[in-house]
């Protein structure tokens, strides 16, 4: 009876888990759908897609999926904010953590100048790669000398992308090696425009065939869920187009090799070349008569554990047409090992409130405590085989049954590295690492609607102000994603606007103002209620630098008057590698020449100004202005904190810059920042930045070894105050909510904001 009770209880628990998983997946399917695209030529042959135009006819938007992308993600959203997106991407390295050497892939949407930099925890660039790459996915091998965390930064044109990597090995040296174009991953485009289940979608493919751009037959349908879509291209083919397909039915001594041919013609023969190297394939020919379409041949009597290369061919009018070269490896012979240890892993949240059924291992470090050696197995190698005597398989070091072993597992989950360690004697079996991983963070999305009368939204009428939950989704790991409608019903709408401009006039709603002052406009909505705009206008608030004629907007914050732009004073210009700790140096981001007029003609100069080393920064500000001290920066921070410029509106009155410093968004400009998913950071909903008017731009900086870095990610400004051989500075980062105080060496190149004497 007791045994039956236990079985019944386990059955109920398993049923509950299955139901929860089914519910989680059903909720996820409501949040997004996935469209997989493939190309087909004349109804049979595979055709590579150059791009696919995704057109939402119901909502009037279109986005393009570029090669090598083959997937589009359509997300349901009520968010009508304008969000920019970028089709370039730097993918997380594999493996991670790694033992000295790892690989990473970079996808770019068009031919671009590319710089990759390996940066250590102190911000030093250890090695770099520079080159011009075509559109596509590119693979790099990265080597790191010491066991620590590194940052891999990729600059594609003016855009910057970064990933964090963890090295657990020693002695490889620091290097970045370009391995060539990659076909190993399938990229995807996440469509950021609004989508709803049932929207009428149109998909059109584009491909290049024999040097000519060809358009597929468009597919138009109501999109009600995820699916695979094949786009068909039709052309008249008078010669064979041959494709080599993946091998199937691979065993220790045999494999089936496959091909496909398309042609409006009569073939003489089809077949394959194959061999154990690309140079020996012509010595091994097997022929078979075959109609158009796919054809196969079963190879037998092959060597075990051997790699074979092959390509399909067709003969037409006594000429041979071939497909691409592919390869397969026959299965290795079965080996019985003295000891086999298999490593697996799962995860759980704090107090086991949630159990992750599977967490992939990045690596396992193995240490023999009796014989004092260690080795790391890198994903996907998660099995340790030990043969006693002269044969050792995948471990380097003597071992004996019963040795005391320490096993440490590593996994990377949602950008965080987790480790778990266990000790046991050496014997065959399975070791399961159990990682403690936080459950997840619920995400709330707020949609604000204000009007003077009852509001109808998505077919529901709201007669009272309040917050209403209108969407509740679950992510892959059962996190909550909740959409809240914030309804404000009042007799009128009141908006305050503060505008500071260097111009002598300002126009709002067809009314032009020529003097500074406070103005009020009253507009009448379609519902008959008043919309009141209170305008605090400051005109002609500018300063002209007589040295070069540059005009700068200025603004008053508390008792201070700041320039509202980065300084552009450029008496001379230096290459990035021309560094000095004792003489003035002037840099323009990414400019590597010495011609001032050429440098001034660049976008980075006009948009971001000049980068100065500290020696130049001391004297760069014009007469009547100076480089702000550390205490003047602190005064600015405290004023903003005390006067409601924290992103949450919190008023901090203790005059301590660090207790509630959430002012980065109020200081950052409204564009050019890298996109961040972290709420209330400068990279999140950028149009809501710059409430203070400071207009801090992500100009990047000139780092060590002549490298320019972090444009679109950081805005960094000098102070005049020394600290321990360095000088204090301030910087804004696109993923951080606070204005950061740091210090740097004198030869670093950073921006300047001048403050009035």
C-alpha positions, 0 to 999 in steps of 0.5 A: 500500500505504501509503495502504491501511495508513493507511485500515485504521488509521483504520478500526480507530481509528474502530471502537474509538471507536464501541465505547467510546462504546457501552460508555459509554452502556450503562454510563450506562443502568445507572446511571439511567433517564429517564421523560418524562411528557405528558398527553392528554385523551380519547385525542387532545387535549394536556393540561398536567400539574399534577403526576405522582405517582411511586410505587415500589410495590416499595420503598414510596416516592413522590415528586411531579413538579410543573409545570413539570417533565415529567421524572423521573430514577430513579437506581440506588443502594445508598445508604440515607442519608436525603437531603433534596431541594428542587424549587426551582432557579436555572438557569445563565444563558445566555449565560455568559460574556456581553457586558453582558446575560444571562438566567437562569431560576428555578423554584419549586414554590409561591407564594413571596417571591423576592429576587434579588441581583447580588453582586460578587467583594467580596461587595457587593450591586450590585442586587436584585429583590424580589417574590412569584411563583407556582409555575412557571419565571420568567425574569430579565434581568441586566445587569452594569456591569464585566467580572468574575465575579459571583454571582447569589443567589436567596432563595426563602422561607428557601432560598438558591440561587446561580450564578456568571456572567462578564461580558466587556462594559462599561457596561450598568449593574447591573440585574435585570429580571423578564421574566415566566413562561418556557416555554423549558426543561423542568425535571426531578426527580431522584428521590432514593429507592432504585430498581432496574431491574425495580421495580414503578412506578405513575404518576398524573397530575393536571391542572386542567380547567375549574377542576376537579382531574382524575386520570389513569388510573394506569399501573403497570408494571415499570420496565426502562428509559427511556421516554416515558409518556402519562397519559390523562385522560377527561372528557365534553366538550360543547364544543370544546377547541382547541389550537394546535400548532407550525408545520411545513415552514417555508420562505422563502415557506410554512409548514404551521400545525397545530391540534387539537380535542377534543369530543363534538360535531359541528363547523361548521368549523375553521381558523386566524387568522394575520397579521404581528402579534397585532393583525392576525390577525383580518384573515386568516382561512382556513377548512377543514372538518375532523373531530375531532383534528388539522388543518392548513393550508399557507400560501403566498406569505409574505414571506421572513425574516418572523415570523407569528402564528397561532391555531387555532379551531373553530366549534360552535353558531355560537360560536368557540372558539380555542387559544393564539397561536403564531408562526413565522418564515420562512427568510431569503433566501440571501445570499452574503457576502464573508467567512464565518467559522464557529467550532466547538470541541472539548476534550481532557484533559491530554496529549490522553489523552481527546478531547471530540468536541464542546464548545459555545461560550458566546461568541467575542470578535473583535478586529481588530488592524489597525483596533483594534476588537472585538466579541463573538458570543454563543451561539448566534450562532457565525458571523461574516459580513463584507460589504465596502463599505456593508453590514456584517452581524454585526460593527460596524467596518470590515474588509478581507481580510487584516486580522490578527484575534484570536479568543478562544473561551469555554466553561463546562464543569462550572462552570468557565470555559475560554478559548482564543485564536488569531490569523490573517488575515481570510478565509473558513473554519472556526476550531476552538477546542481547550479543555484540560479536565480528564478527570474525577474518579472518585467512590467510594461506600462502604457500611459493614456490620458484623456478628458473623457472615458477611454476605449482601448482595444475594444474595452472602455475605461471610465475611471483612472487607474492601472489595469492589467491587459496582458500577462505572458510567461517567458521560457523559464516561467518569468512573468511579463505583464503589460499594465495600462495606466489610465488617467481621465481628467478634465484637461491635459497639462504639459510642461515644456522647458526649451533652451536653444541657441536660436533667436526664435522658437516655433511651437504649434505654428506660433513663433516666439522671439523672446525668452519667457513663460508662455501658455498655449491652450488647445482643444481636443476632439472630445472638447477638453483643454490641452494646456502647454506651459512653455518655459523658453530660453532663447539665444542662450549661446556662446561664440569661441573667438578662437575658431568661431565655434558656437556653443549652447549653454544652460544653467543648472542650479548656480552653475552655467555649463556648455551644453555641448562637448568642446570642439577646439582643435588647434592641431590633431594627433593620430591615436598612437601619438600619445604623451603623458607630458605634452598636449594631444588632440584626437578626433575619434577614429581619425588617424591623420594629422590634417586639422581641416580633414579631421573637422570634416568628419562626422565624429568631430561635428557630432562628438567634438574633440578628445583631449589628453589631460595636458591639453584639457587643462588649457582647452576651454576659452577665456571666461570658462574652465575645466570643471573640478571634481567638486564642481561635478559633485555640485552638479550631481547633488543639484540634480538629485535634490531637484527631481532629476533621478529617473524615479523622481526621488528627491535626495536631500542629504547632499551625498552624490552616491546615495541616490545617484540615478541621474544618467538618463537625465544627462544623456542625449536623446540619440546615438546610444547603443540600445539597452534592455535595462529600464531607465538607462541611457540606452533604453527609450532614448527619446526620454533622455536629457531632461536636464538639458545637459545633452551628454553624448556617447563620444567614446574615448581614446584608450591605451595603445592608440585604440579608439573605443566605446563610441555609442556606449560611453560619454566621458569627461575630464575634471581638473582634480588630481587623484593618486597620479591620475585625474578624476573624471565622470562618465555615462554608460548606456547600461547604467543608471548613474553618473559614474566617478572614476579616474584615468591616466593623463595620456587617455583622450576624453571629452571636455565640458567647460563651465563658466568662471 
